[in-house]
Amino acid sequence: MVQVNIPTTSEAAVKQCIENIERWNPYINAIVTLDAEAAMEAARRADALTQSGRASGLLHGVPILVKDNIDTAGLRTTYASGFFKDHVPDQDATVVRRLREAGAIILGKVTLHEFAFGVRSNNPVIGQCRNPWNPARIPGGSSGGSGAAIAAGMAPLALGTDTGGSVRVPASLNGVCGLRPTVGRVSNHGCMPVSATHDTIGPLARTVPELARLFSVMAGFDPHDHVSERQEVGNLLVDMHAGIKGLRIGIPSNHYFDGVDSEVAYAVQEAMRVLESLGALMVPITVDGAQTAHAYATTMIYSDACAVHEERLAQPDERWLPATLERMQMGLQYTGRDYARALRAREAWCRSLEDVFSSVDVILSPTSPTVAPPIEDGRSLFEATRAVTQNTYAGAFGKLPGLSVPCGFSSDGMPIGLMLEAAPWREATLFRAGVAYQNQTDWHLRQPALPA
């Protein structure tokens, strides 16, 4: 089992995380670069401040792992690519700088799928990441290392990134919490992009309150990020305990439950009953346009990725994983006209969602239609990714914030995730619902055991 002793000092917290990394990483391969010595030094400094009656910020002395497509000054950042396997940035990404200023301790970097472009979390730098609940299964992606690390107790907090589901899917498949913020809420400056029209950095943690605390530090306008917007964050840490009596939760009659595994559907329905018992109102809804959102989002995301990697795609070499290269090259087929049609479809989809959120506060669905599939399942990377992102792509295409929380387990012991989505900039509503749900359930407290 993961060690769950509550540390009394920052040094003890960092030491516990390092011990869990040493125990778990040989099985799940989540860590790209561990900065243990620097983390221990930072922890001792944090403890000295604590003893003097001071604190450096909201995350004072808290260890955190950072997805390896987010720049960390002086610490290797590979973007999960053979092209950058020895790359060391000279500046922190904006979110990393904010974490340090709030007192967080950077433990190291966690793995992801190559260039954050796939659900299997495999890359040429360290190979395949594995799910701690069953190492023969994928951890999701692209932030699979972040989700697996939280589940295995390697850190209490982690950063991921989400283009079409890359925070929410790993959260679901590993049995932890993950938030996709509204695009523009958190700065992407210093993060290798996939699609600037969809990308956002997001937090992962075991509980919603921890998630909200990390998000409170991350969020805010950044003039260095052209997608960043000036939006008031507010005091999330007080409002999230307000309860959900009268909260209108929309249950879609189309798309979101299509093809969902029976055990996943049952767990989500049980979660609905819990939320209803707390005073939430279940409202049947139809979400027009949901069925086509995935295809149009694919057009934009793949086209944007091809623009980012244009030179590397022009003369591909052995530094690419064949599966990632095959999937990304699919974006080369799209034309400017295709992209224009996708933009018009996005405008219509966002308008349709505005209508939905005039009658409900939250849309509820399974995060993924299935539990974590096997690493070797015979499908192409495109097929495997499309299958688990059925619901997450739609929200990303509509610029919605989305929260995944654990809501059960399958009969073979794999986690199941519940997704709650709100109107843009309404992350506080999601935290309120997530906290209320976790106060009544213990799915988020369950932990994997080390393989025999």
TAHUDA-V550213 format. One record per residue. N is the residue number from 1. RES is the residue in one letter. PHI is phi in whole degrees, -180 to 180 (none if undefined). PSI is psi in whole degrees, -180 to 180 (none if undefined). D_CENTER is the distance of its C-alpha to the mean C-alpha in whole Angstrom. Layout:
# TAHUDA-V550213
n=[N/N]
res=[RES/RES]
phi=[PHI/PHI]
psi=[PSI/PSI]
d_center=[D_CENTER/D_CENTER]
This chain:
# TAHUDA-V550213
n=[1/2/3/4/5/6/7/8/9/10/11/12/13/14/15/16/17/18/19/20/21/22/23/24/25/26/27/28/29/30/31/32/33/34/35/36/37/38/39/40/41/42/43/44/45/46/47/48/49/50/51/52/53/54/55/56/57/58/59/60/61/62/63/64/65/66/67/68/69/70/71/72/73/74/75/76/77/78/79/80/81/82/83/84/85/86/87/88/89/90/91/92/93/94/95/96/97/98/99/100/101/102/103/104/105/106/107/108/109/110/111/112/113/114/115/116/117/118/119/120/121/122/123/124/125/126/127/128/129/130/131/132/133/134/135/136/137/138/139/140/141/142/143/144/145/146/147/148/149/150/151/152/153/154/155/156/157/158/159/160/161/162/163/164/165/166/167/168/169/170/171/172/173/174/175/176/177/178/179/180/181/182/183/184/185/186/187/188/189/190/191/192/193/194/195/196/197/198/199/200/201/202/203/204/205/206/207/208/209/210/211/212/213/214/215/216/217/218/219/220/221/222/223/224/225/226/227/228/229/230/231/232/233/234/235/236/237/238/239/240/241/242/243/244/245/246/247/248/249/250/251/252/253/254/255/256/257/258/259/260/261/262/263/264/265/266/267/268/269/270/271/272/273/274/275/276/277/278/279/280/281/282/283/284/285/286/287/288/289/290/291/292/293/294/295/296/297/298/299/300/301/302/303/304/305/306/307/308/309/310/311/312/313/314/315/316/317/318/319/320/321/322/323/324/325/326/327/328/329/330/331/332/333/334/335/336/337/338/339/340/341/342/343/344/345/346/347/348/349/350/351/352/353/354/355/356/357/358/359/360/361/362/363/364/365/366/367/368/369/370/371/372/373/374/375/376/377/378/379/380/381/382/383/384/385/386/387/388/389/390/391/392/393/394/395/396/397/398/399/400/401/402/403/404/405/406/407/408/409/410/411/412/413/414/415/416/417/418/419/420/421/422/423/424/425/426/427/428/429/430/431/432/433/434/435/436/437/438/439/440/441/442/443/444/445/446/447/448/449/450/451/452]
res=[M/V/Q/V/N/I/P/T/T/S/E/A/A/V/K/Q/C/I/E/N/I/E/R/W/N/P/Y/I/N/A/I/V/T/L/D/A/E/A/A/M/E/A/A/R/R/A/D/A/L/T/Q/S/G/R/A/S/G/L/L/H/G/V/P/I/L/V/K/D/N/I/D/T/A/G/L/R/T/T/Y/A/S/G/F/F/K/D/H/V/P/D/Q/D/A/T/V/V/R/R/L/R/E/A/G/A/I/I/L/G/K/V/T/L/H/E/F/A/F/G/V/R/S/N/N/P/V/I/G/Q/C/R/N/P/W/N/P/A/R/I/P/G/G/S/S/G/G/S/G/A/A/I/A/A/G/M/A/P/L/A/L/G/T/D/T/G/G/S/V/R/V/P/A/S/L/N/G/V/C/G/L/R/P/T/V/G/R/V/S/N/H/G/C/M/P/V/S/A/T/H/D/T/I/G/P/L/A/R/T/V/P/E/L/A/R/L/F/S/V/M/A/G/F/D/P/H/D/H/V/S/E/R/Q/E/V/G/N/L/L/V/D/M/H/A/G/I/K/G/L/R/I/G/I/P/S/N/H/Y/F/D/G/V/D/S/E/V/A/Y/A/V/Q/E/A/M/R/V/L/E/S/L/G/A/L/M/V/P/I/T/V/D/G/A/Q/T/A/H/A/Y/A/T/T/M/I/Y/S/D/A/C/A/V/H/E/E/R/L/A/Q/P/D/E/R/W/L/P/A/T/L/E/R/M/Q/M/G/L/Q/Y/T/G/R/D/Y/A/R/A/L/R/A/R/E/A/W/C/R/S/L/E/D/V/F/S/S/V/D/V/I/L/S/P/T/S/P/T/V/A/P/P/I/E/D/G/R/S/L/F/E/A/T/R/A/V/T/Q/N/T/Y/A/G/A/F/G/K/L/P/G/L/S/V/P/C/G/F/S/S/D/G/M/P/I/G/L/M/L/E/A/A/P/W/R/E/A/T/L/F/R/A/G/V/A/Y/Q/N/Q/T/D/W/H/L/R/Q/P/A/L/P/A]
phi=[none/-67/-70/-123/-59/-80/-69/-95/-136/-65/-62/-66/-65/-65/-61/-63/-63/-63/-63/-67/-63/-64/-78/-93/-63/-60/-95/-114/56/-97/-97/-89/-140/-105/-109/-63/-63/-64/-66/-66/-64/-64/-66/-65/-65/-63/-66/-65/-64/-59/-65/-90/84/-120/-140/-86/160/-65/-113/-53/72/-91/-75/-146/-108/-120/-58/-83/-111/-114/-66/-130/-60/76/-124/-49/-134/-95/57/59/-134/-64/-70/-128/-64/-116/-74/-126/-67/-103/-138/-77/-61/-56/-66/-67/-60/-65/-63/-63/-64/-87/97/-67/-111/-82/-78/162/-118/-107/-78/-159/-71/-46/54/59/-125/169/-97/-88/57/-118/-154/-72/-79/-126/93/-84/-85/-127/-81/-65/-77/-167/-63/-84/-105/-75/-91/83/-168/-83/-85/-63/-64/-66/-66/-65/-65/-64/-61/-87/75/-72/-167/-78/-136/-150/-100/-129/-133/-135/-101/-133/149/-74/-101/-69/-66/-61/-60/-64/-73/-106/75/-128/-102/-149/-119/-96/-72/-59/-60/100/-80/-119/-66/-98/-63/91/-121/-62/-79/-107/-144/-61/-78/-128/-66/-157/-78/-140/-92/-130/-162/-79/-125/-66/-58/-64/-60/-65/-63/-64/-60/-59/-79/-71/-72/138/-65/-137/-65/-81/-112/-70/-91/-63/-126/-85/-135/-66/-86/81/-91/-68/-73/-93/-64/-71/-100/-79/86/-127/-60/86/-65/-92/-108/-84/-110/-68/-94/-128/70/-66/-110/-69/69/-77/-57/-61/-69/-66/-59/-63/-62/-68/-64/-65/-63/-60/-66/-63/-63/-66/-67/-91/106/-73/-105/-87/-120/-64/-138/-116/-109/-63/98/-62/-67/-103/-62/-62/-66/-69/-63/-59/-56/-72/-64/-67/-64/-62/-63/-65/-68/-62/-107/-53/-68/-71/-80/-67/-134/-64/-136/-70/-74/-83/-75/-55/-67/-68/-60/-59/-67/-68/-63/-61/-69/-71/-78/-78/-106/-60/-66/-62/-65/-63/-64/-66/-63/-64/-65/-66/-60/-67/-65/-64/-67/-63/-68/-58/-63/-61/-78/-79/-116/-136/-97/-143/-104/-112/-163/-64/-63/-129/-68/-135/-79/-60/-79/-62/-61/-101/-125/80/-94/-69/-61/-61/-65/-65/-71/-61/-65/-89/-105/-50/-94/-74/-62/-61/-65/-63/-62/-93/65/-88/-77/-140/-118/-108/-129/-65/-136/159/-138/-78/-65/-98/83/-102/-67/-125/-114/-104/-109/-120/-123/-128/-64/-50/75/-104/-57/-60/-64/-66/-63/-62/-69/-65/-64/-60/-66/-70/-67/-108/-134/-127/-57/-72/-91/-76/-133/-74/-103/-60/-58/-69]
psi=[156/139/132/15/132/115/147/-16/164/-38/-42/-38/-46/-42/-42/-42/-44/-40/-41/-35/-46/-34/-41/-32/-32/-22/-35/-15/54/-21/127/-50/123/127/60/-46/-47/-37/-41/-39/-43/-37/-41/-37/-41/-42/-35/-40/-43/-44/-25/5/18/161/145/-12/-170/-24/31/116/13/124/144/146/146/130/141/22/10/125/137/119/126/1/128/134/106/-13/20/36/141/-21/-23/25/-20/17/130/109/156/-1/150/146/156/-43/-37/-41/-43/-37/-46/-42/-28/3/3/153/119/112/-36/-163/137/155/171/172/151/123/25/37/57/164/-9/-15/54/141/162/-13/-50/-5/-152/127/150/156/127/-20/-23/104/-9/-5/158/154/6/176/170/-12/43/-37/-38/-47/-44/-39/-42/-45/-36/3/21/-21/155/-22/151/154/138/-177/151/115/-52/12/8/-8/-47/-39/-50/-35/-47/-48/-18/-1/36/-176/143/141/129/111/167/136/129/-10/-38/134/136/5/126/15/132/121/156/-57/108/-23/-13/-22/144/142/139/156/153/144/174/-32/157/-42/-39/-41/-45/-38/-45/-44/-39/-33/-38/-39/152/154/143/114/-16/-10/115/-14/-16/142/152/99/132/133/-43/177/86/-31/-18/-48/-26/-10/14/-9/172/21/125/-5/129/113/119/130/107/140/-8/150/-59/-25/7/129/15/136/145/-38/-35/-47/-42/-45/-41/-40/-37/-39/-38/-41/-38/-47/-39/-36/-19/3/-1/152/123/121/115/134/158/130/91/131/-8/-35/-28/-5/-40/-44/-43/-38/-39/-43/-48/-46/-46/-40/-43/-42/-40/-33/-41/-42/27/-48/-40/-27/-24/-37/71/144/-169/-6/-16/145/132/-39/-41/-44/-45/-45/-45/-36/-18/-27/-18/-16/-19/146/172/-34/-40/-43/-40/-42/-38/-37/-44/-39/-36/-40/-43/-39/-44/-38/-39/-40/-34/-43/-41/-46/0/-17/-16/163/-28/144/130/139/168/142/-49/147/-16/167/179/123/166/152/-44/97/7/-2/155/162/-37/-49/-42/-40/-44/-37/-42/-11/19/-45/-31/-33/-39/-46/-41/-41/-31/8/27/147/143/138/128/130/148/138/10/-176/150/171/-21/17/20/141/153/139/144/131/133/128/144/173/156/139/8/39/-32/-36/-40/-42/-41/-44/-41/-42/-45/-43/-46/-24/-20/-4/166/16/-37/-13/-11/145/147/157/148/139/145/none]
d_center=[24/21/23/23/26/25/26/28/28/25/27/27/23/23/25/23/20/22/24/21/20/24/24/21/20/23/22/18/18/15/16/18/20/20/22/24/27/26/23/26/29/26/26/30/30/28/30/33/32/31/35/36/34/32/28/26/24/21/19/23/23/19/18/14/13/12/10/13/13/13/17/19/22/25/22/21/18/19/16/16/20/23/24/23/23/25/24/24/23/25/23/20/17/18/15/16/19/18/17/20/22/21/22/19/20/18/18/17/15/13/13/11/13/16/15/11/14/13/12/14/13/16/18/21/21/20/20/18/15/16/15/17/18/20/20/21/18/15/12/10/8/8/6/9/10/8/7/11/12/11/13/16/17/16/15/14/11/9/7/5/6/6/9/10/7/5/1/5/7/6/6/9/11/11/12/10/8/5/6/6/9/13/13/16/15/13/15/14/17/17/14/15/15/14/15/16/17/13/11/9/8/5/6/6/10/12/14/13/16/14/11/13/15/13/12/16/16/14/15/18/20/21/24/23/20/22/19/19/20/23/21/22/19/22/22/19/20/23/23/20/23/25/25/24/28/28/25/25/22/23/23/23/26/25/22/19/21/23/23/21/22/24/23/19/22/24/21/19/23/24/21/22/26/24/23/26/28/27/28/26/27/26/27/27/26/26/24/26/24/21/23/23/20/18/21/21/18/18/22/20/17/19/22/20/19/22/23/21/23/26/28/26/27/30/31/29/30/29/26/24/23/25/22/20/23/24/21/21/25/24/23/27/28/27/30/30/31/28/26/28/28/24/24/27/25/22/25/26/23/22/25/25/22/24/27/24/23/27/27/24/22/19/18/17/17/15/11/13/17/17/16/15/18/20/19/23/23/25/23/22/19/19/20/18/15/16/17/14/12/16/14/11/13/15/13/12/16/17/15/14/11/10/9/9/11/13/17/19/19/21/25/24/21/18/15/15/12/13/12/14/14/16/18/17/17/17/14/17/18/15/15/19/18/15/18/21/19/18/22/23/21/21/18/16/19/19/19/19/23/24/25/29]
